[in-house]
Amino acid sequence: MDKEFLQKFANNLKKIRKQKGIKQDDFLNTEGISRSMISMVEITKTDITLSKLKIIADVLKVSSKDLLDFDEEN
C-alpha cells in the first residue's frame, strides 16, 4: 500500500466532499459503501476498489478522474 498516494487521495476526497457540502453520513443510504468506509479512506486506514471509487464519484457528482486528479502539493 502506497501511503503517500493514499494520503493525497484522501485529502482530495475530503476536499471535494466538503466543497460539495456532503457529509460522511450522506453515504448511509448508498449501496456498496458506508459512512465508516468513507471515514477509513479519509484517514488512510483502508484502500478502495475501482467500483467503490465509482460509487463515491457518483455520490459526489464528479468523475472518478476528478477524485484521482490531485497535484503533488496535496
MIDOSE-1310 file (N, C-alpha, C; in nm, 2 decimals, decimal comma, always signed):
residues 74
mdke	+0,09/-0,12/+0,00/+0,00/+0,00/+0,00/+0,09/+0,12/+0,00; +0,07/+0,21/-0,09/+0,14/+0,34/-0,11/+0,08/+0,44/-0,02; +0,13/+0,46/+0,10/+0,07/+0,56/+0,20/+0,07/+0,70/+0,15; +0,17/+0,74/+0,08/+0,17/+0,88/+0,03/+0,06/+0,90/-0,08
flqk	+0,04/+0,81/-0,17/-0,06/+0,82/-0,27/-0,20/+0,82/-0,20; -0,22/+0,73/-0,10/-0,34/+0,72/-0,03/-0,37/+0,85/+0,04; -0,27/+0,91/+0,10/-0,29/+1,04/+0,17/-0,33/+1,15/+0,08; -0,27/+1,15/-0,04/-0,31/+1,25/-0,14/-0,45/+1,23/-0,18
fann	-0,49/+1,10/-0,21/-0,62/+1,07/-0,25/-0,72/+1,11/-0,14; -0,69/+1,07/-0,02/-0,78/+1,10/+0,10/-0,80/+1,25/+0,11; -0,69/+1,33/+0,10/-0,71/+1,48/+0,11/-0,79/+1,53/+0,00; -0,78/+1,48/-0,12/-0,86/+1,53/-0,23/-1,00/+1,49/-0,21
lkki	-1,03/+1,37/-0,17/-1,17/+1,32/-0,15/-1,23/+1,41/-0,04; -1,17/+1,43/+0,07/-1,22/+1,51/+0,17/-1,25/+1,66/+0,13; -1,15/+1,71/+0,05/-1,17/+1,85/+0,00/-1,29/+1,86/-0,09; -1,30/+1,77/-0,18/-1,42/+1,77/-0,28/-1,55/+1,75/-0,20
rkqk	-1,55/+1,65/-0,11/-1,67/+1,62/-0,03/-1,72/+1,75/+0,04; -1,62/+1,82/+0,11/-1,66/+1,94/+0,18/-1,70/+2,05/+0,09; -1,63/+2,07/-0,03/-1,67/+2,17/-0,12/-1,82/+2,15/-0,17; -1,86/+2,02/-0,18/-1,99/+1,99/-0,23/-2,09/+1,99/-0,12
gikq	-2,05/+2,01/+0,01/-2,14/+2,02/+0,12/-2,19/+1,88/+0,16; -2,12/+1,78/+0,13/-2,17/+1,64/+0,15/-2,10/+1,59/+0,28; -2,18/+1,54/+0,37/-2,13/+1,48/+0,49/-2,10/+1,33/+0,47; -2,02/+1,28/+0,56/-2,00/+1,13/+0,56/-2,13/+1,06/+0,58
ddfl	-2,22/+1,11/+0,66/-2,35/+1,05/+0,68/-2,43/+1,04/+0,56; -2,40/+1,13/+0,46/-2,48/+1,12/+0,33/-2,46/+0,99/+0,26; -2,36/+0,91/+0,30/-2,33/+0,79/+0,23/-2,41/+0,67/+0,30; -2,49/+0,70/+0,40/-2,56/+0,60/+0,48/-2,65/+0,52/+0,39
nteg	-2,72/+0,58/+0,30/-2,81/+0,50/+0,21/-2,76/+0,46/+0,08; -2,63/+0,47/+0,07/-2,56/+0,43/-0,06/-2,52/+0,28/-0,05; -2,58/+0,21/-0,15/-2,54/+0,07/-0,16/-2,40/+0,05/-0,20; -2,33/-0,04/-0,13/-2,19/-0,07/-0,17/-2,08/+0,01/-0,10
isrs	-2,13/+0,11/-0,02/-2,03/+0,19/+0,05/-2,10/+0,25/+0,18; -2,02/+0,26/+0,28/-2,08/+0,30/+0,41/-2,01/+0,43/+0,46; -2,07/+0,49/+0,56/-2,01/+0,61/+0,62/-1,87/+0,57/+0,68; -1,87/+0,46/+0,74/-1,74/+0,42/+0,81/-1,63/+0,39/+0,70
mism	-1,67/+0,34/+0,58/-1,57/+0,32/+0,48/-1,51/+0,46/+0,43; -1,60/+0,56/+0,42/-1,55/+0,69/+0,38/-1,46/+0,74/+0,48; -1,50/+0,73/+0,61/-1,41/+0,77/+0,72/-1,27/+0,71/+0,71; -1,28/+0,57/+0,69/-1,15/+0,50/+0,69/-1,06/+0,54/+0,57
veit	-1,12/+0,57/+0,46/-1,05/+0,61/+0,34/-0,99/+0,75/+0,37; -1,07/+0,84/+0,43/-1,02/+0,97/+0,45/-0,91/+0,98/+0,56; -0,90/+0,88/+0,64/-0,79/+0,88/+0,74/-0,68/+0,77/+0,70; -0,69/+0,73/+0,57/-0,59/+0,64/+0,51/-0,58/+0,50/+0,59
ktdi	-0,69/+0,46/+0,64/-0,68/+0,33/+0,71/-0,72/+0,21/+0,62; -0,77/+0,24/+0,51/-0,81/+0,14/+0,41/-0,80/+0,19/+0,27; -0,79/+0,10/+0,18/-0,78/+0,12/+0,04/-0,92/+0,09/-0,02; -0,94/+0,14/-0,15/-1,07/+0,11/-0,21/-1,05/+0,04/-0,34
tlsk	-1,16/-0,02/-0,39/-1,16/-0,08/-0,53/-1,20/+0,03/-0,63; -1,19/-0,01/-0,75/-1,23/+0,08/-0,86/-1,39/+0,10/-0,86; -1,46/-0,01/-0,82/-1,60/+0,00/-0,82/-1,65/+0,09/-0,70; -1,57/+0,09/-0,59/-1,60/+0,18/-0,48/-1,57/+0,33/-0,52
lkii	-1,46/+0,34/-0,59/-1,43/+0,48/-0,64/-1,54/+0,53/-0,73; -1,60/+0,45/-0,81/-1,71/+0,50/-0,90/-1,83/+0,53/-0,82; -1,86/+0,46/-0,71/-1,97/+0,49/-0,63/-1,95/+0,62/-0,56; -1,83/+0,64/-0,50/-1,80/+0,77/-0,43/-1,82/+0,88/-0,53
advl	-1,76/+0,87/-0,65/-1,77/+0,97/-0,75/-1,91/+1,01/-0,78; -2,00/+0,90/-0,80/-2,14/+0,92/-0,83/-2,21/+1,00/-0,72; -2,18/+0,97/-0,59/-2,24/+1,04/-0,48/-2,20/+1,18/-0,48; -2,07/+1,21/-0,51/-2,02/+1,34/-0,51/-2,05/+1,42/-0,64
kvss	-2,11/+1,35/-0,74/-2,14/+1,41/-0,87/-2,01/+1,47/-0,93; -1,91/+1,39/-0,93/-1,78/+1,42/-1,00/-1,74/+1,29/-1,08; -1,64/+1,31/-1,16/-1,59/+1,19/-1,23/-1,49/+1,12/-1,14; -1,46/+0,99/-1,17/-1,36/+0,92/-1,09/-1,23/+0,99/-1,11
kdll	-1,21/+1,04/-1,23/-1,08/+1,11/-1,26/-1,06/+1,23/-1,17; -1,17/+1,30/-1,14/-1,16/+1,42/-1,05/-1,11/+1,38/-0,91; -1,15/+1,26/-0,87/-1,10/+1,21/-0,74/-0,95/+1,18/-0,74; -0,91/+1,14/-0,86/-0,77/+1,10/-0,87/-0,68/+1,21/-0,92
dfde	-0,74/+1,32/-0,95/-0,67/+1,44/-1,01/-0,62/+1,53/-0,89; -0,52/+1,49/-0,82/-0,46/+1,58/-0,72/-0,32/+1,61/-0,76; -0,27/+1,73/-0,72/-0,14/+1,77/-0,75/-0,04/+1,72/-0,65; +0,08/+1,73/-0,68/+0,19/+1,68/-0,59/+0,20/+1,75/-0,46
en	+0,14/+1,87/-0,45/+0,15/+1,95/-0,32/+0,04/+1,91/-0,23; -0,06/+1,83/-0,27/-0,17/+1,79/-0,19/-0,13/+1,70/-0,07
